[in-house]
Structure formats: structure tokens, C-alpha cells
Amino acid sequence: MYSHIALLCATLFCLMAGVAREISGLAEAAAKEKAIVHSVAVTGQKDLVIREGESPCKVLKKYCRSLSPEIAVDSCEAQLHPLLVQQMASLWATLRHRIKADESFFIDCEPLRLQEAEGERQGGAGHGGLAVAAAANNSSAQVEEMLSLLRRAVEQRDARALQTFNGRRTQLKMSDWERLELYREAIMLIPNNLFIVDQLGLALLFLGEEARARRLFSNAVARGMWGNAMQRPVSKYVPGLASMPWHDKRDYPFIARLEQGYAGVREELLRNLEENGHIFTEEQEDLHVGGNWTELRLKSSGHGVTEHSSFFPKTMALIRGCGEEFTSIKFSAIQPGTHIRMHTGPSNERLRVHLTILHSGGARIRVGSEWRTWVQGEAIIFDDSWEHEVVHNGDELRVVLIMDIWHPDLPVDQRVVH
């Protein structure tokens, strides 16, 4: 009796195995019939082929497993993933509707499953602990509004929608979770946009996912968006300019002239802080947490000298006497307890000078990987297209006069203020 049961089980097992092989064979045949969306030539190996409706990440992982143990899976993925992203991103407008992908394709092909502390989605910056799953389908009305504008801008080539998007992003006080939800969708629309890639990376950084943010930035460098993962201008990147986070002020003779005139600038600043404090306004980029960050523009890039420059005649005379073209001039003031979180400037076409007007200690700035501080009456100069941040743990107001100059390597005929 038992032998008959064993025989029956063996027969059923064989039948099931045969059916499984047949189903697998049919699936493989069906896959082969799907149109090829993209293929990557791999030296000494078969091509990596992405077909209609497939996930590039899943195909990549399966392909690398097929080469194991001759080639380690991790090594295979590390080499081929940036190449696959580079090639497919350049053809994204025609490919994105033909494949299955999400933002993880541009990072590391691992699902993005972040957790957030209870209540942080509804309020606060949300750059602390992790506890409740963040889901894109729970996006706030603000996120949906911004995505709608971006879709119109991309799909209908609507310049007005893009202009509205840029205006609204400075008005809305979005949490880090909302930023993440916005830009993880945005990168699927325009993965080659400097600002979009940087904002997704910053959202990941603010939420504690530094390794994944750095991988996103490195992949962007690999596909030619930037030259360095720590130097990420968000509007325009000009290859070939000397690239270093900090510059030596001794290489810029006009800075000594500025430092010599510091006392007059300080006098005007203190008087206006007391008599006309209302002309200082909240900084609009929504980059700081804690404390307070205000500014007063004397000259705006692309708009010329402002009406407030008349409050600072000595300061403006000092600047004019330097013989340098300053594209933007402003005072920047931060109160104790302020943290200006990491960010990058719009272009590597410029360098940024800080003349320290008020600082009794406790504030410091990181550009690239190096932290420095300010000394009252002295200047620093750096490339703000490099990642930078500011922390003020002192007891008194810190004020610097910020002046932007052209990068010395930028040809004169390319020095156009936008």
C-alpha cells in the first residue's frame, strides 16, 4: 500500500515539475517576444537586455546572478548599475512609459522604505527618528499641487507652470517627508535636472539616509551631471573650472581693501539694525532649523542695486572702490541656535566672499568636508556650489556681508548674470 502511495506521489511530483517547467518555458518565451527597450553591451558576456514592461533593477539583479560565481554579484551590480542609469536616463523621455521603475533605480535599486516618527509627517522638519512607514500615496495636498505643476511643465512644455512651481516651492513650508515624496516622483519625470536630483538627495540626507543620498549623487556624477558628488550647483554646472571648496583670500587682492574698510560697514550696520531693523527680511529658501535667519539685499543678481543700498553709503562706496565686479551683495544675519542645513548654490560660475561684520564666537561653517569659523573684521572666500552648512552655537548675533564674484577661470564672454 505504501509503495503505491509513494509511486502516486512521485508521479504527481513529476507531473507538477513538468507543468512548472512548461509554465517557466512559456514565461521565457513570452518575455522573448516582448520588444527590447534597451540593451547594454558587456565585454566578454552576453548583453544585458531590458524588455517592454520590465523593471531595470530586477533585470540587472537577475543578470548579475547569472554571472555568479565567475563574477561576484555585488561587483557586477556596482559596475553595471551606474552605466545602466547613465544610458537609460539619457533616453528617459521615450523609455519611462515602457518600463517599471521608481526612484530607487537612480539610487541603488533597493526599495526605499523609510520610517518616520509619529506626527512628523503632519508638522515639523522631520529630520529626526524613524518609526512610521512613509508612503507616496499619502502625499499632502501641497505635494500634489507641486507635482501637478511639474507634470504640466514637462509634458505640456508649459513655461508658466514651471515658473509657478519655482515660486511656490519657496512659499510652501514643506516637511522633509513632503520633500521626499515630491522629489521621488519628480525624478521620475526629469531625472537629468540638477535641482531635482539635488533636492531628492537632500531630502534623504535630512532624513538620515546619508549612504543612499551619496549613492544618488555619485550616480549623477557618473552620468556627467556634475564633476564631484560634493559640488552640486543646482542650476548650471560649467565643466573645466578649477574646483576647490575653499579659496585663499590672498589670491584676491580686493579682499584686503574690503577688510580695511570693515569699521565703516560695521558702523552703518549697527545704526540700521537699531533704526531700520524692519528692512531685514526672513530668508526665503526654507533651509534653516531653530534660531532665526534674516537678510538684507543691497544688490540682487540680475536686478541691480536695491533701494536699501541708500541706507549704506559707506558700504557701497567701499565696494565700488574695490575694482571688482560683484554680481550680488547682501547682509546675512543669524541668531544663536540657528542651523542652516546643508545645501549648494546655483552655479559654479561664481565664488562667494563673506566679510565678517559681527561675530563674538560660536558660529562655524562647513564647505565640502572642512569646518571653519569667522573672525570679526576678516573675510573668507569659498565656492558655494560645494555642499555647505552653518551652525551657530554662540550667544550673540552673527552678521556677514556676502558678495559674489565671477569664478576667475570663467571666460569674460560667458559672464552673464541670470
C-alpha positions in Angstrom: 0.0 0.0 0.0 2.7 2.4 1.0 4.6 1.6 -2.2 1.6 2.6 -4.2 1.2 5.8 -2.4 4.9 6.6 -2.9 4.6 5.8 -6.6 1.5 8.0 -6.8 3.3 10.9 -5.0 6.3 10.5 -7.3 4.1 10.5 -10.3 2.3 13.7 -9.1 5.6 15.3 -8.3 6.9 14.6 -11.8 3.7 15.9 -13.3 3.9 19.1 -11.2 7.5 19.6 -12.1 6.7 19.2 -15.8 3.9 21.7 -15.5 6.3 24.1 -13.7 8.9 23.7 -16.4 6.3 24.2 -19.1 5.0 27.4 -17.4 8.6 28.7 -17.0 9.2 27.9 -20.6 6.1 29.8 -21.7 7.1 32.7 -19.5 10.5 32.9 -21.0 9.1 32.6 -24.5 6.6 35.4 -23.7 9.5 37.5 -22.4 11.5 37.0 -25.5 8.5 38.1 -27.6 8.4 41.5 -25.8 10.1 44.3 -27.6 13.6 45.2 -26.4 13.5 48.6 -24.8 17.3 48.9 -24.1 20.4 46.8 -24.1 23.8 47.2 -22.6 26.8 45.6 -24.2 29.0 43.9 -21.6 32.6 43.0 -22.6 33.1 39.2 -22.7 29.5 38.5 -21.6 26.0 38.4 -23.1 24.2 41.7 -23.4 22.1 43.0 -20.6 18.6 43.3 -22.1 15.6 45.3 -20.8 12.3 44.4 -22.4 8.9 46.1 -22.5 7.2 46.3 -19.1 10.3 45.0 -17.2 12.0 46.5 -14.1 15.6 47.5 -15.0 16.6 46.8 -11.4 15.1 43.3 -11.3 16.7 42.5 -14.7 20.0 43.8 -13.5 20.0 41.7 -10.4 18.9 38.6 -12.3 21.6 39.2 -14.9 24.3 39.6 -12.3 23.2 36.4 -10.5 23.5 34.6 -13.8 27.2 35.5 -14.0 28.0 34.3 -10.5 30.3 32.8 -9.3 32.5 33.8 -12.2 31.8 37.5 -11.3 30.6 38.4 -7.8 27.0 39.7 -7.8 27.9 42.8 -5.8 30.8 43.7 -8.1 28.6 43.2 -11.1 25.8 45.4 -9.8 28.3 48.1 -8.7 29.8 48.3 -12.2 26.7 47.9 -14.3 24.2 49.9 -12.4 25.7 53.4 -12.9 26.2 52.6 -16.6 22.6 51.4 -17.0 21.3 54.6 -15.2 23.6 56.8 -17.4 22.3 55.2 -20.7 18.7 55.0 -19.8 18.5 58.5 -18.2 19.7 60.0 -21.5 16.7 58.4 -23.3 14.2 58.8 -20.4 11.5 60.7 -22.2 11.0 57.8 -24.6 11.7 55.0 -22.1 9.9 55.9 -18.9 6.5 54.8 -20.0 7.8 51.4 -21.3 9.4 50.1 -18.1 8.6 49.6 -14.5 10.8 51.8 -12.3 10.8 54.0 -9.3 13.2 56.5 -7.7 15.4 53.6 -6.4 16.6 53.0 -9.9 18.6 56.2 -9.7 20.0 55.4 -6.3 20.9 51.7 -5.6 18.0 49.6 -6.9 16.9 48.8 -3.3 13.3 49.7 -2.3 13.0 53.0 -0.4 11.3 52.1 2.8 11.9 54.9 5.3 10.2 55.2 8.6 9.2 58.4 10.4 8.4 59.4 13.9 4.8 59.6 14.8 3.3 63.0 14.0 6.3 64.2 12.0 4.5 64.0 8.6 1.9 66.5 9.8 4.3 69.0 11.2 8.0 69.9 11.7 11.0 69.4 9.6 11.0 65.6 10.3 14.8 65.2 10.2 14.8 63.1 13.4 14.0 59.5 14.3 12.2 56.9 12.1 9.1 55.0 13.0 6.0 55.0 10.7 6.2 53.9 7.0 6.3 56.8 4.6 4.1 56.1 1.6 3.9 58.2 -1.5 0.2 57.7 -1.9 -0.4 59.7 1.3 1.2 62.8 -0.2 -0.2 66.0 1.1 -2.2 68.5 -1.0 1.0 70.6 -1.2 2.9 67.7 -2.8 0.1 67.0 -5.3 -0.1 70.7 -6.2 3.6 70.8 -6.9 3.6 67.5 -8.9 0.7 68.8 -11.0 2.6 71.9 -11.9 5.7 69.9 -12.7 3.8 67.4 -14.9 2.3 70.3 -16.9 5.8 71.9 -17.3 7.3 68.6 -18.5 4.5 67.0 -20.5 3.0 70.2 -22.0 6.1 72.3 -22.1 4.3 74.8 -20.0 6.8 77.5 -19.0 4.3 79.3 -16.8 3.7 76.1 -14.8 7.5 75.8 -14.2 7.7 79.4 -13.1 4.8 78.8 -10.7 6.5 75.7 -9.4 9.7 77.6 -8.6 7.7 80.4 -6.9 5.6 78.0 -4.8 8.5 75.9 -3.6 9.9 79.0 -1.8 6.5 79.9 -0.3 5.5 76.4 1.0 6.9 75.3 4.3 7.2 71.6 3.4 8.3 69.0 5.8 11.2 66.7 4.9 8.8 63.9 4.3 6.8 66.0 1.9 10.1 67.0 0.2 10.9 63.3 -0.2 7.5 62.4 -1.6 7.7 65.4 -4.0 11.2 64.7 -5.4 11.0 60.9 -5.5 8.1 61.5 -8.0 9.8 64.4 -9.7 13.0 62.5 -10.6 10.8 60.0 -12.5 9.7 62.9 -14.7 13.0 64.7 -15.2 15.9 62.6 -13.9 18.5 64.8 -15.6 17.6 68.0 -13.8 20.3 69.3 -11.5 17.9 70.8 -9.0 15.5 67.8 -8.8 18.4 65.3 -8.2 19.9 67.5 -5.6 16.6 68.0 -3.8 15.9 64.3 -3.6 19.4 63.7 -2.2 19.0 66.5 0.4 15.6 65.0 1.5 17.4 61.7 2.0 20.2 63.4 3.9 17.8 65.3 6.2 16.0 62.0 6.9 19.2 60.3 8.0 19.7 58.3 4.8 23.2 59.6 4.0 24.6 56.5 2.3 21.7 56.4 -0.2 21.9 60.2 -0.8 25.7 59.9 -1.5 25.0 57.0 -3.9 22.4 59.1 -5.7 24.9 61.9 -6.1 27.7 59.6 -7.2 25.5 58.1 -9.9 24.7 61.6 -11.1 28.4 62.3 -11.3 28.9 59.1 -13.3 26.4 60.2 -15.8 28.0 63.6 -16.3 25.7 65.9 -14.3 28.4 67.2 -12.0 32.2 66.7 -11.6 32.2 66.0 -7.9 29.5 64.5 -5.6 30.1 67.2 -3.1 29.9 70.0 -5.7 26.4 70.2 -6.9 25.3 73.5 -8.4 21.6 73.3 -8.8 21.0 75.5 -11.9 24.2 75.4 -14.0 27.4 73.4 -14.0 30.3 74.6 -16.1 33.0 71.9 -16.6 36.6 72.8 -16.6 36.6 75.5 -13.9 39.2 75.0 -11.1 37.2 73.2 -8.4 38.0 73.6 -4.7 35.7 74.3 -1.7 37.9 76.9 0.0 39.9 79.6 -1.7 42.9 81.6 -0.4 41.9 85.2 0.1 45.5 86.3 -0.6 44.9 85.3 -4.2 42.2 88.1 -4.4 43.8 91.5 -3.7 40.5 93.3 -3.4 39.7 91.4 -0.2 42.4 93.3 1.7 40.7 96.5 0.7 37.4 95.3 2.0 38.9 94.3 5.3 40.5 97.7 5.7 37.0 99.3 5.3 35.3 97.0 7.8 34.8 99.6 10.5 32.7 101.8 8.3 30.5 98.9 7.3 30.0 97.9 10.9 29.0 101.4 11.9 26.3 101.6 9.2 25.1 98.1 10.0 24.7 98.8 13.8 22.9 102.0 13.1 20.4 100.4 10.7 19.8 97.4 12.9 18.7 99.9 15.6 16.8 102.4 13.4 15.6 100.4 10.4 15.6 96.8 11.6 12.4 96.2 9.5 14.3 96.3 6.3 15.9 92.9 7.2 13.6 90.1 6.0 13.3 86.4 6.6 15.5 84.3 4.3 13.1 82.6 1.8 14.9 79.3 1.0 13.5 77.4 4.0 16.8 75.9 4.8 17.3 76.6 8.5 16.0 75.0 11.7 16.0 76.7 15.0 17.1 80.3 15.7 16.4 82.9 13.0 18.0 83.8 9.6 17.4 87.2 8.0 19.0 89.1 5.1 19.1 92.5 3.5 19.9 92.7 -0.2 21.9 95.7 -1.5 22.3 94.3 -5.0 20.4 91.4 -6.5 21.7 89.1 -9.2 20.0 90.1 -12.4 18.2 93.1 -10.9 20.9 95.6 -9.9 21.2 97.7 -6.8 18.2 97.8 -4.5 16.6 100.7 -2.8 18.1 99.6 0.6 21.6 100.4 -0.7 20.9 104.0 0.1 21.0 103.2 3.8 24.6 102.1 3.4 26.6 104.8 1.5 30.0 104.0 3.1 29.5 100.3 2.4 28.6 100.9 -1.2 31.5 103.3 -1.7 33.9 100.7 -0.3 32.6 98.1 -2.6 32.8 100.3 -5.7 36.4 101.2 -4.8 37.5 97.6 -4.8 37.6 97.4 -8.7 35.8 94.1 -8.7 32.5 93.1 -10.3 30.1 91.9 -7.6 27.1 90.2 -9.1 25.2 90.1 -5.7 25.6 91.9 -2.4 23.7 91.3 0.9 23.9 91.2 4.6 23.2 87.8 6.2 22.3 87.6 9.9 21.8 84.5 12.1 20.7 84.3 15.7 22.2 81.8 18.2 20.6 78.4 17.8 20.4 78.6 14.1 21.3 75.6 11.9 21.4 76.4 8.1 21.3 72.8 6.8 23.5 71.5 4.1 22.8 72.9 0.6 24.5 74.1 -2.6 24.5 77.3 -4.6 23.1 77.7 -8.1 26.2 77.7 -10.2 30.0 77.1 -10.1 30.4 80.2 -12.2 30.8 82.3 -9.0 32.7 82.4 -5.8 31.3 83.8 -2.5 33.0 86.3 -0.2 32.0 86.7 3.5 33.2 89.9 5.2 32.6 89.3 8.9 30.9 92.3 10.5 29.6 90.9 13.8 30.7 87.7 15.4 31.7 87.1 19.0 32.3 83.4 18.5 30.3 80.1 18.4 29.3 80.1 14.8 31.0 77.9 12.2 30.7 76.9 8.5 31.4 73.7 6.7 32.2 73.8 3.0 33.0 70.4 1.4 34.3 68.4 4.4 36.2 71.2 6.2 34.8 73.3 9.0 36.0 76.9 9.6 34.8 79.9 11.6 34.5 83.7 11.1 36.7 86.3 12.7 35.2 89.8 13.0 36.8 92.2 10.6 38.2 89.4 8.4 37.0 87.8 5.2 36.7 84.2 3.9 36.1 83.1 0.3 34.7 79.8 -0.9 32.9 78.1 -3.8 29.2 77.8 -2.6 28.4 75.3 -5.4 30.1 72.9 -2.9 27.9 71.4 -0.2 27.9 73.7 2.8 26.1 74.3 6.1 26.2 76.7 9.1 25.8 76.1 12.8 25.6 78.9 15.4 26.1 77.7 19.0 27.3 81.1 20.2 25.5 83.7 22.3 25.2 86.7 20.0 24.1 87.7 16.5 26.4 86.8 13.7 26.3 89.1 10.6 28.4 88.8 7.4 28.4 90.9 4.3 28.1 88.5 1.4 29.5 89.4 -2.1 29.5 87.1 -5.1 32.2 87.4 -7.8 32.8 85.6 -11.0 35.0 82.5 -10.9 38.4 83.7 -12.2 38.5 80.8 -14.7 35.2 81.7 -16.4 35.8 83.4 -19.7 34.7 87.0 -19.8 32.3 86.4 -22.7 30.5 83.8 -20.6 30.0 86.1 -17.6 26.2 86.7 -18.0 24.1 87.5 -15.0 20.8 85.5 -15.0 
